[in-house]
Amino acid sequence: MSLRIGLIGCGKVSRLHAQGYKAASDLAEVVVCCDEWNERLAQEMAAQFASATAVTRWQTVIERADVDAIDICMPPYLHAPIAIAAAEAGKHILVEKPMAMNLAQAREIVAAADRYGVTLMVGQNQRFMSAHREVKALLDQGAIGRVAAVRIDCNQFVKYMYPEGNWIFS
């Protein structure tokens, strides 16, 4: 039996999530796609999956009995309220980074997942990159000595991906 997914937010990052669900169709099936601001995006995303429907309210996704887990691809200010409501409804949660707007909200999400016994994961996708896994293995082996500090710069060309004034810049 595959996990039935409710995809909440059908913007840029959700397209990458959709690719993952298609590649793992034996493990997960997207059954509903939601975009609160653009119904056309929800419909286009739903059309990529055999039996998915499109909705415009995230609450509708959480209320559905045929959804086992939700994937939150919304702006960060909505992560906590959606994740907490999903946990209360017994839905497993994948939330895109950043997890929340602040530490207090992140702790509320974790507490809700613990309280309602659901699985919670933050989409920190770089932890699975082969180069990062190799560095972690070297650290675990003590191969490069004791690390006292690390600085990493990662340019994802964000300024070219989003229009001026988008929430991501604040």
C-alpha positions as a printed NumPy array, in Angstrom:
array([[  0.   ,   0.   ,   0.   ],
       [  1.346,   3.41 ,  -0.905],
       [  1.172,   6.541,   1.221],
       [ -1.574,   8.911,   0.026],
       [ -0.206,  12.458,  -0.218],
       [ -1.893,  15.831,  -0.027],
       [  0.372,  18.398,  -1.679],
       [ -0.229,  21.867,  -0.229],
       [  1.265,  24.626,  -2.357],
       [  1.803,  24.177,  -6.087],
       [  4.519,  26.748,  -6.775],
       [  8.147,  26.273,  -7.775],
       [  9.429,  23.927,  -5.077],
       [  6.395,  21.639,  -5.323],
       [  7.409,  20.772,  -8.88 ],
       [ 10.523,  19.112,  -7.495],
       [  8.473,  17.286,  -4.875],
       [  6.134,  16.084,  -7.64 ],
       [  9.103,  14.603,  -9.527],
       [ 10.005,  12.64 ,  -6.41 ],
       [  6.489,  11.305,  -5.986],
       [  6.391,  10.225,  -9.628],
       [  9.744,   8.466,  -9.261],
       [  8.482,   6.652,  -6.15 ],
       [  4.973,   5.897,  -7.354],
       [  5.114,   2.466,  -5.716],
       [  5.558,   4.186,  -2.328],
       [  3.489,   7.358,  -2.596],
       [  0.445,   8.539,  -4.498],
       [ -0.553,  12.203,  -4.701],
       [ -4.344,  12.307,  -4.247],
       [ -4.955,  16.04 ,  -3.832],
       [ -3.141,  19.232,  -4.813],
       [ -3.89 ,  22.577,  -3.212],
       [ -2.949,  26.109,  -4.117],
       [ -4.725,  28.86 ,  -2.211],
       [ -3.741,  31.662,  -4.564],
       [ -3.849,  30.059,  -7.99 ],
       [ -6.387,  27.35 ,  -8.729],
       [ -4.866,  26.82 , -12.189],
       [ -1.575,  25.733, -10.58 ],
       [ -3.432,  23.221,  -8.388],
       [ -5.258,  21.856, -11.441],
       [ -2.053,  21.587, -13.479],
       [ -0.305,  19.771, -10.635],
       [ -3.245,  17.402, -10.086],
       [ -3.299,  16.58 , -13.802],
       [  0.188,  15.064, -13.433],
       [ -1.179,  12.308, -11.194],
       [ -3.684,   9.609, -12.153],
       [ -6.326,  10.206,  -9.507],
       [ -5.48 ,  13.572,  -7.923],
       [ -7.981,  16.375,  -7.52 ],
       [ -7.386,  20.105,  -7.104],
       [ -8.583,  22.269,  -4.195],
       [ -7.972,  25.832,  -3.028],
       [ -8.063,  25.492,   0.792],
       [ -5.33 ,  23.725,   2.763],
       [ -7.889,  22.84 ,   5.436],
       [ -9.741,  20.747,   2.842],
       [ -6.621,  18.649,   2.291],
       [ -6.21 ,  17.974,   6.002],
       [ -9.882,  17.079,   6.443],
       [ -9.804,  14.397,   3.733],
       [ -9.936,  10.806,   4.95 ],
       [ -8.002,   9.604,   1.886],
       [ -4.882,  11.628,   2.827],
       [ -2.259,   9.906,   4.994],
       [  0.416,  12.594,   4.799],
       [  0.747,  16.192,   3.752],
       [  3.59 ,  17.915,   1.969],
       [  3.755,  21.613,   2.871],
       [  5.243,  23.756,   0.079],
       [  3.769,  27.041,   1.249],
       [  5.464,  30.279,   2.363],
       [  7.178,  29.827,   5.744],
       [  4.685,  31.943,   7.698],
       [  2.088,  29.22 ,   7.011],
       [  4.227,  26.208,   7.918],
       [  3.391,  26.12 ,  11.638],
       [ -0.407,  26.505,  11.43 ],
       [ -0.682,  23.938,   8.634],
       [  1.711,  21.435,  10.231],
       [  0.041,  21.667,  13.638],
       [ -3.43 ,  21.215,  12.135],
       [ -2.173,  18.24 ,  10.139],
       [ -0.672,  16.611,  13.246],
       [ -3.946,  17.127,  15.127],
       [ -5.722,  15.362,  12.246],
       [ -3.286,  12.439,  12.406],
       [ -1.529,  13.234,   9.125],
       [  2.188,  12.648,   8.67 ],
       [  4.072,  15.8  ,   7.681],
       [  6.795,  16.802,   5.247],
       [  7.43 ,  20.525,   5.571],
       [  9.683,  22.464,   3.255],
       [ 12.513,  24.498,   4.759],
       [ 12.63 ,  26.686,   6.709],
       [ 10.577,  24.67 ,   9.164],
       [  8.973,  27.719,  10.759],
       [  9.362,  31.441,  11.266],
       [ 11.159,  31.044,  14.597],
       [ 12.302,  28.505,  17.17 ],
       [  9.097,  28.734,  19.204],
       [  6.976,  27.748,  16.181],
       [  9.381,  24.926,  15.304],
       [  9.047,  23.566,  18.83 ],
       [  5.248,  23.757,  18.571],
       [  5.342,  21.703,  15.373],
       [  7.595,  19.061,  16.951],
       [  5.423,  18.929,  20.075],
       [  2.263,  18.473,  17.979],
       [  3.85 ,  15.669,  15.942],
       [  4.959,  13.942,  19.155],
       [  1.591,  14.438,  20.861],
       [ -0.396,  12.977,  17.954],
       [  2.117,  10.275,  17.009],
       [  2.791,  11.358,  13.436],
       [  6.031,  11.385,  11.492],
       [  7.527,  14.829,  10.867],
       [ 10.314,  15.62 ,   8.411],
       [ 11.76 ,  18.926,   7.295],
       [ 12.811,  19.033,   3.638],
       [ 16.507,  19.512,   4.279],
       [ 17.264,  17.808,   0.968],
       [ 20.993,  18.554,   0.933],
       [ 21.58 ,  16.025,   3.708],
       [ 21.102,  13.347,   1.039],
       [ 23.597,  14.751,  -1.479],
       [ 26.496,  12.378,  -2.078],
       [ 29.185,  15.037,  -1.457],
       [ 27.644,  15.948,   1.891],
       [ 27.287,  12.307,   2.894],
       [ 30.958,  11.748,   2.066],
       [ 31.997,  14.693,   4.246],
       [ 29.851,  13.325,   7.08 ],
       [ 31.51 ,   9.91 ,   6.755],
       [ 34.963,  11.526,   6.901],
       [ 33.936,  13.434,  10.016],
       [ 32.567,  10.287,  11.651],
       [ 35.812,   8.447,  10.883],
       [ 37.906,  11.277,  12.331],
       [ 39.727,  11.395,   8.987],
       [ 40.106,  15.173,   8.918],
       [ 40.694,  15.798,  12.605],
       [ 38.612,  17.765,  15.066],
       [ 36.454,  20.36 ,  13.354],
       [ 36.154,  23.611,  15.285],
       [ 34.218,  25.693,  12.752],
       [ 32.7  ,  25.424,   9.299],
       [ 31.545,  28.057,   6.845],
       [ 29.602,  27.147,   3.741],
       [ 28.347,  29.423,   0.99 ],
       [ 25.639,  27.999,  -1.233],
       [ 24.365,  30.131,  -4.088],
       [ 21.145,  28.779,  -5.528],
       [ 20.649,  31.726,  -7.891],
       [ 17.525,  32.733,  -5.967],
       [ 17.502,  36.241,  -7.432],
       [ 16.971,  34.731, -10.888],
       [ 14.216,  32.336,  -9.81 ],
       [ 11.786,  34.724,  -8.11 ],
       [ 10.402,  38.137,  -9.04 ],
       [ 11.428,  41.231,  -7.091],
       [  9.278,  41.654,  -3.974],
       [  8.689,  37.904,  -3.503],
       [  8.414,  36.735,   0.129],
       [ 11.607,  34.702,  -0.18 ],
       [ 13.736,  37.866,  -0.06 ],
       [ 12.486,  38.784,   3.408]])
